[in-house]
């Protein structure tokens, strides 16, 4: 009954019966079920998934999000990682995927979290984050509601050191949180009504509005404080566009102030108008209507003025053929609109890029010769010659290269 | 102003991208040496050739695939592509002008009113996507036409589509929606 055993000469290991076979069929019958065929691997999570889930959970803890958010974000992450669009990408993108899942969850629950915050926490480039975010939306078919500016104002101001009790802030600069939030919300609403918010990053607008509101609550001690110093006191970063947003807000406020009779006397400028922000915000609906007009209304106004200025001319006599009265007066209106912009006259409430265009608008029509080109027109040899170098030129170039 | 009344909108085509094949291998070094207005990008393995009339830029690969960009109409794109193929023929290659196709058309259109983007996005989900932190315009996709529109608050709309007809249809389709969200 002795069995033939094989023993390794080097280590003395005894090979059990049947482990070495000579045919494939023997292998097939005797070998155990491999790990990849068993259900063990499917139930176990891959290292990538485990790492990703841990990252999502850490992110939720850092942002102090409720437990429901964490569960939702983790479920999105699991679903996304199964798809080839996210499974077969670089590790960098997989790390961003976790952040995107948290971001989407926050937006769906109206929790004001900006992309800038998530990118800074993940040390990620915003362009890459944007790409992963858009792919996630598309692949999972998620509906992501818009960011609520009011909630963002409350959250952003909540992080200001100026508003925290017990913070080491000079007395003239400390402020009550509720008052500041209320006034900032009003300024932000004014900004959104006057085309300053559409298409722009929200955080610089909130920062500029908070600064303006803070200055207006106690102007005497605060007018000399700059935006940069305010952000330092508040313990927040100064976003570069905030200066431009502040300038735009002050321009709007100055226009509104020009409509209030008792303020017109003061000849307000960008510094002094801050003292009257409270009054201006109180009557903002009326003042906006008075200070700005609809585009159609301005043309009517121009029409009336043109009519009043030259009553004797008579529109019928001086019209070129085929042009209507309204068109001519619109043209005149357009030419004089620029001249009158500097004055206190009503101007249309337009986005800033239209009132101060940086580049000329495209109005060039295609030239007659270009438009006459047909796809199948014959091409003459002489036209082609201009795109080929002559023999002498080629020789010279070869000599130059050889040299 | 009424959405149903006839409005004349100028759609300005700013770029037409087309491709064609030459059905032969192209020696990029020879094209760079003997062609005028040519830039040879050896590291990427392509040659850029610029034509003056029509004003187009062609990217030529050694496999014989050529992409032409910069034309302002489909006819101009075809003419430019044919002119390029003739230039390559003159250089000594056995070029056959085949598989010509217009792949992308970019056009710009200006609406005579401003548009409230948050309102527009709310009423046009899920086709519209608006992320002010990423881009100042609303991105609206029309799957049936394979067209994408970028709608700005100033009323300017940039349309990209597979051909001029799709671009024109896209503008027609979007007009009532932007009109509803006008300021």
Contacts between the chains, C-beta under 8 A, distances in Angstrom:
chain1	res1	chain2	res2	distance
A	114	B	133	6.4
A	115	B	131	7.8
A	115	B	133	4.7
A	115	B	134	7.2
A	116	B	133	6.9
A	126	B	133	8.0
A	126	B	134	7.7
A	130	B	131	7.6
A	130	B	134	4.8
A	133	B	131	8.0
A	134	B	129	7.7
A	137	B	129	7.4
A	141	B	126	8.0
A	143	B	125	6.3
A	143	B	126	6.1
A	146	B	118	6.0
A	146	B	121	6.5
A	146	B	122	7.3
A	146	B	130	6.7
A	147	B	132	7.9
A	147	B	133	7.9
A	195	B	114	7.3
A	195	B	153	6.7
A	197	B	132	8.0
A	198	B	116	7.3
A	198	B	117	5.3
A	198	B	118	7.3
A	198	B	132	7.5
A	198	B	136	7.7
A	198	B	153	4.2
A	199	B	117	6.6
A	199	B	132	5.7
A	199	B	136	3.0
A	199	B	137	6.7
A	199	B	152	6.9
A	199	B	153	5.2
A	200	B	132	6.0
A	200	B	136	6.8
A	201	B	132	6.5
A	201	B	133	5.6
A	202	B	132	6.6
A	202	B	133	7.1
A	295	B	113	7.8
A	350	B	114	6.7
A	350	B	154	7.8
A	351	B	114	6.5
A	351	B	153	5.4
A	351	B	154	5.4
A	353	B	154	6.3
A	354	B	114	7.9
A	354	B	154	5.4
A	361	B	110	7.8
A	362	B	12	6.1
A	362	B	14	7.5
A	362	B	108	6.5
A	366	B	72	5.9
A	366	B	73	7.7
A	370	B	53	8.0
A	370	B	54	6.6
A	370	B	72	7.1
A	370	B	76	6.7
A	371	B	73	7.4
A	373	B	54	6.2
A	373	B	73	7.6
A	373	B	75	5.8
A	373	B	76	5.0
A	373	B	79	4.9
A	374	B	75	5.2
A	374	B	79	6.9
A	375	B	74	6.9
A	375	B	75	4.1
A	375	B	76	7.8
A	375	B	77	7.6
A	375	B	78	3.2
A	375	B	79	5.5
A	375	B	82	7.7
A	376	B	78	7.1
A	376	B	82	7.9
A	377	B	79	6.2
A	379	B	79	7.7
A	379	B	82	6.2
A	379	B	83	5.4
A	379	B	86	5.4
A	381	B	90	7.9
A	383	B	53	7.8
A	383	B	83	6.9
A	384	B	83	6.9
A	384	B	86	5.0
A	384	B	87	5.3
A	384	B	90	5.4
A	385	B	90	7.8
A	386	B	36	7.1
A	386	B	52	7.4
A	387	B	35	6.3
A	387	B	36	5.4
A	387	B	37	6.5
A	387	B	49	7.4
A	387	B	51	6.8
A	387	B	83	8.0
A	387	B	87	4.6
A	388	B	34	6.3
A	388	B	35	6.3
A	388	B	36	6.3
A	388	B	87	6.6
A	388	B	90	5.7
A	388	B	91	6.7
A	389	B	33	7.6
A	389	B	34	5.4
A	389	B	35	6.8
A	389	B	36	5.3
A	394	B	33	6.1
A	394	B	34	5.7
A	397	B	33	6.5
A	398	B	33	7.3
